[in-house]
Amino acid sequence: MGDYVAQSFVLRNQHRQLHTRVLPRQGAVYPLEITAMPGYAPVAPAALIMLNLAEATPRIKVSSFGLLAVEPLGMASVWVGIGASGVATLPITIPPGSSLHGVTLYFQALIVHGLSPATWHFTNLLTDVIQ
């Protein structure tokens, strides 16, 4: 048998993913990138982006959508259309103010591929701390 070599790697869900390349900073734009692979339905997907300052513990099983990881009480949400490329960006402006420093943001999206709820699924939970 061959030698086992430990490897470090990151898995990225290319079907449904929330991602950003920058840290949220006061007075700056925080670009939230939404990836939803097209092809699950004859229409372009949309995403319901959910934000809260708290994580759901334990996570909440919601039908066939998966696990809701953002606390539903006090949650804010916005719809984002996703084009044929399967990627959209939601620019979020973080207001200036020292009271926001160190606040943790919790994001999750529900990707909607069509009218059938069987095609709706949650993304990963994205957690970031305002700098």
N, C-alpha and C positions, 0 to 999 in steps of 0.2 A: 504494500500500500504506500501511497505517496505521503509526504509530509503535509500536515495541516498548517496553513498560514492564516492567522487572524487578519481580517481586513475590515477597515472602517468604510462605510458608504452610507449615503442618504437615499432613501426611496422617495420618489415624488409621484403622487397620483396625477397622471396626465388627463384623467377623465373629469375630475372635479377638484379644484384646488383654489385656495386663497393664498396669496403670496405678496410680499413686498420686498423691495431691495433697500429700503432706508428705514431708519428708526424714526418714530414720531417725535418731532421737535416743536416746541412752542413757537408760534408765529410762522410756521412753515407748512407746506403742502405735504401730505402723507398719501402717496399714490397706492391704493389698494388694487392689486391685480387679481382678476377673477378668470379662471380657466374652466371652460365647460366644453368638452370635446363634442363637436357637432356629429350628427348622424343617428341620434337616438330617436328622432322624430322628424317629420317633414318640415317643421318650422324652426326658426332660429331660437336657441334657448334664451331664457331670462334668469336673473338671479335676484332673490330677495336677500339683501345683505342685512344682517342683524348685528347690532352693537349693544353691549352693556358693560358696566363696570364690575360685573360679577359673573363668575362661572357657575353653571348648574352642577351642583354636587348632591346626589349622584346625577349622572347624565340621564336624560329623559328619553325613553324609547318612544318614538312617534311613528306608529303604523309602519309602512315599508320604507319610510324616508330615512331611517337610521336613528342615530342618537343626537339629540339636541344638547349641545354643550354650553350654550349661552343661557344664562338665567333669564327666563321669560318675563319675570316681574320687573318693570322699569326698562324693558328693552326698547330701543329705537330701531326702525327698519326703513329701508329704501329699496325700490325696484331698479334694476340696471338691465338694460337690453344687451345681449351679447351677439355680436355679428357673426358672419360666416367663418371668420378666422378662428372662432372659439375662445377669443380673449377680449376682455374689456378692462378698462381702468376706471376706478372711481377715485377722483382726487378729493381728499378730505383735508380741509384746512384746520389745523390745530391752532386755536386762538392763543395769543400770548397771555401770560399770567402765571406768577410763581405758584399759585395754588394748584396748578395742574401738574407740576413737576412730581414725578414718581407715581402718577396715577396709572393703573393698569387698564388697558383696553382689551376687551374680548370680542372677537369678530367670528361669525360663522355665516355661511350662505346656504340657502335652499335653492338648488338648481332645478329649474322647471323646463322640461324639454317639450312639453305639449299639454294638451288638455287632460290627458290621463294621469291621475296621481301615481300610477305605477311607474312613471318615468321621472318622478321627482325624488331628489336625494340631497342629503346634507353634505357639505364639504367638511374639511378639517376645521378644527378650532385654531384660529390665529390669535396669539397673545403677544402684546407689545406694551412696553412701559414708556410713558412720555418723558422725554429728556428735558 
